[in-house]
Amino acid sequence: MKKLKMCSILSAILAFSVLLSACGGSTSTSTESNSKSGDKKEYTIKVSYENQPGEPVDLAAHEWKRLAEEKSKGQIKMELYPSSQLGSKADMIEQMKLGTGVIQIADASFLMDYVPDIGILSAPYLADSYDDLQKLTKSEWFAGLDKELQGKGLHMVTTNWIYGDRHLITQKPIKKPSDLKGLKIRVPNNQLSIKTIEKMGATPTPMPLGEVYPAIAQGVIDGMENPLPVIHGSKVYENAKHVTLTGHVNMLLQWVAGQTFIETLPEDLVKVLKETGNEAGEFQNKSMLEVNEKLVEDLKKAGVTISEVDQPAFREAVKDIYSDVESWSPGLYEKVQKTIKEGK
């Protein structure tokens, strides 16, 4: 246990060192700019995500950068760091709580470490459509969770980005949950993702996304689960030739900053960040719809077998997860379903 704790501390220190280096050796995120309209402060914001250059998330991040810099008249400067260049998601979230000027891609399964009930947004087979999930993020219930998260030092900047349906890619064909028995499947390092894959029948193996390609190539793991753009962008299909369209999680993204950092920004710039973040989210959502069909064909051309599955069997396998997560409020699933139905 002591060794694990020491490893965690060293990991956080390393991530902070990388971040300081990226900041030019300083935690300051603002500089003075001499404009014709008077001196105005510029704020440099680092945007961190694990996705590869060229993926829909990366393209939408570039659109966010363009919009934010343009609409802030240059007061906001966004620097993009794909491929987890600044460190792991978990490490970055901890650094943001200390006030660093970073916006990190996240999702509800990670944020549930701070506000447990928000995690249900990333639970398996929660809603029938992304419209239902978007209703939840606009509800009074979600607003309460947002406020609670701010009290824990984190601030959701934009929440409307569709990440996509999570599917399996493996080295052997999968038709039903029992086919997953004995297979090691990479998952993000959070309790909900681990529990979901466990319920589906596989052995969950948490690791950073950037380590998946060599891990599959070397036989350390047997596959992973992610949306098609991530499966394609990570090139894991070069070593795993079976995609199974389980669609076990319909995932929305939450881009998160530290509450302390947000409070250092002028209110008008916070408004710009949020409005342009939502606009970039719409850009992302349109891209996702356009790219998925093309990716299916691209993967087939690369020799990948794309298989539909008996989805009711997978739904049945994971249904107990809603009662098994002890940190969730009693009756949370029923409350969420009622919120979707009533749209409040």
N, C-alpha and C positions, 0 to 999 in steps of 0.2 A: 504493500500500500504506500509506504514512504517513497519507494522508487517511482511509483506511478505519479504521486504528487509532485516529486521533483521534476519528472519529465514534463508534466503539465506546466510547471513554472518556467522551465527552460524554453518550452515551446512558445509561451507568451512573450518572454523576453526577446527571443529571436524574431518573432513577428513584429514586435515594437521596434527592434533595431532596423529591420528592413523598412518599416514605415518611416522612421526618422531619416534613413538614407534617401528614401524617395522624396522626402520633404526638404532635402538639402541640408539635413542635420539640424533642423529646427521643427518644433511643434507648431509654430506660427502658421496660420492659414490665410493671412491677409497681408497685402502690401498697399502702398500708396500709389495712386495713378494721377498724373497731371493731365486733366482733360480741359478742354476749352470752357466747359461750363463750370469749372471749379474743381477743387481736389475731391476725389471720390475714392473710397476704399475698394480695393479689389479683393475678392474672396476666392481662393483656390480650393476646390473640392475634388478629392480623389474618389473615383467611382470604381468599386472593386467587385469583380464577379469571376466565377470559375469557368464560364463558357469560353469557347474558342473564337478567335477572330473569324468573322464571316457568318457565324450562327445568327439566327433572328434576334436573339437577345443583344448580341454585339452591335448589330446594325441599328437596333432601336436605341441602344445607349448612345451611339453617335448622333442619332436624331435628337435625343434629349440634350446632348451637349450643344448642338447647333441652336436649338430653340432657346435654351437657358441663357447662353452667351448673347444671343441676338436680343432677346426680350429684356435682359438686364442691362443692355447697352454696355456690355463688357465688364460689368461689376462682378459677375460670376465667371470664373474660369474653371472648366471641368477637365480633369485629366483622367483618362480611362485606363484601367488596369485589368485586362482580361486574363484568363488562364491562371487565376489565383496568384498573380505576381506579388501581391502584398501579403499573402498568407492565407491560412484556412479561414473559412467562414466563422467558425467558432472563435478563433483567436481574434479576428477582426472585430467581431461584435463586442468582445471584452475590451478591446482597445478604444472602440467608439464610446463606450461608457465612461472612459477616462477623459473624453473631450477632443479626441483627434478629429480632424476635418475630413471624414470619410463617409461616403454613402455605400452601404454593402447590400448586395443582393441577398435576399433571405426568403424564407417561406414560413408558414405557420408552424410546421413541425419543429423548427429551430426555436421560434419565439415562445413556444410553450414551456421552455425552461424558465421563462420569466413570468409569463401569464398563461397558466396551463390551459384554460378554456379555449384560447385562440387556436390551439393545435388541431381542433376538430376540423378546421378548414382544409387540412391536408390529410384527413382520414379517408380510408378507402370507400369508394362508392357512396359518398355522402349525398351528392346531388345528381339530378338528371341532366343538367346543362350548365354551361358557364354563365348563362343569364341568372340562374338560381344562385350561383356563387357570388356574382356581382351584386345581387340583391342583399346578400348577407353583409357585404362590405359597406353598404350604404345604410345599414340598419342602426337603430338605437343600441341594440345589443353590441354591435361591433364598435360603435363610438365609445361605449363604456370600457371595452377592452383596450382601445387605443389610449384612452386616458390613463388606465391602469398601467399600461406599458411605459408611458411617459414617466410615471412615478418610479419606474424601475430603471430609468436612465436611457430609454430608447424611444425614438420618434419615427413613426411610419411616415415617409415622405410621399409615396405613391403606392397604390395597392391594386390597381386595375389591370396589371399585366398578366396575360394568359401565358403560362409556361408550357402547357400542353398535357396531353394524356400520357401517363407513365406506362410503358410497356416493357416486356422482358426481351433481352437478347442473350442467347445462350449458345453453348457449343453442341447441344443436343436438342431435338424437337420437344416441345412441351404442348400437351393437349389438355391436361387436367392437373389439378393440384398435386396429386400423388406422383406425377412425373418429376416434380421438383425435389422429391425426397433425396437427401444426400448431396444436393448441389449447393455450392457456395456462391451466393449472389451478393455482389457489391451493393451496399446501400449507403446513403448519407449517414453521418454519425449523429443520429438523434434517436430517441427512444421510440417514437411513433413509426419511423421508417423501419427500424429493426423489428418491432412487434408485427408490423404488417406483413413483411416477407416471411417471418416466422410462422404466422398464421396461414400463409399461402402454402407452406410446406417445405420451404428451402432453409438453408442455414445462412442467416444474414451475416455479411462480412463488411463492417464499416471501413471505409478508406476514402481519401480525397479523390475527386474525379480525375485529376491529372495522373493518378497512379494506376488507373484501371487498365489502360492499354497494355502496359508491360505485364500486369498481373494476370490478365487473360492469356497473353502470349506465352507466359512461363508456366501456366497451369496452376497458379496460386488460387485463382477463382474460376468459376465456370460461366460467369456472365454478370450482367448488371441489369438494372431497370431505370429507364429514363424516357423522356419524350423522343420522338423520331429525329428532330433536329440535333439533339445532343448525341444520340446514337450515331448519327451520320457524321457530325462534326468531330467526334472523338476518334473516329476511324476504327472503333472496336470491331466493326463488322469484318475487318480483315482477318480476324482470328476466331470470330464466333459467327456462325452462318444461319442462325435461326432466330427470327423475330416473332414473338408471340403477342398478339394484340389484346392483352388483358385489359388495358385501360383502367387499371385498378385505382389510380388516383387522378382526378382532374385538377390540375394544380394552378393556382394563382400565385403570383410573386408579390412579396412585400419588400420594397426598397427602404432600408432603415438607416437612420443616422443617430448619433448620440444626442440626447436631449440637451446636454450642456453646450454642444456645438451649435445646435439650432438656435439656442437662446443668445448666441453671440451675433447672429445675423439680423440685419434690419427686417422688420415685418414685411416690407414690400418685396424683399428678395426671397423670403420664405414662401411668400405667395407665388412668386415667379417659379421657384423650384417645384412647387407642388402642381401648379397649373401645367407647366411644360412637361413634368413627369407624367401626368395623366395623358397629355397629348401624345407623348412618345409611347405610352401604353397602348393607345389606340392604333398607332403605327405598328407596334409589335403584334397586336391581335390580328390585324389585317394580314400581316406577313405570315403569321402562323397558319391561317386558313389557306393561303395561297401555296405555301411551301410543302405542306404535308403530303398532298397527292403526288407531287413531283418526287419527293423523297422516297415514297414507296417504290416508284419505278426505278429510281437511281439505285436503291438497295437491291432490287431484283437483278438489275444489270450487273451488280457486283457479286452476284452468285448467292445472295441471301434469300432464304425461303421465308415468306411472310405468311403466318398462319392465324386464322380466326380461332377462337376457343369457345368452350362451353362456359360463357361468362357467369351464368347462374351458379355453377359449381364453385367458382372463385368467390362470388358474393357470399355464398353459404360458408365458405372456409374462413372468411374474415369477419363475419357478422358480430361475433362475440367481443370484438375489439372495443366496441362502444361501452360495454359494461366492465371490461378488464382494466381500462386506464383509471387507476384509483385517484389520480390528481384532478380529474374532471369533476365539475359540479354534478350533483345528482340530477337526473332528468335533462342533461345537456342536449343529448341527441333529439329528444322530443321538442325541446325549446327551439332548436335550430330548424327543425322541420316546420314548426309552426311559424317561425319568422319567414321562411321561404314562402310558405303558403299565403301569409298575410302581407308580406312585403314591407314590414315595419322594423 
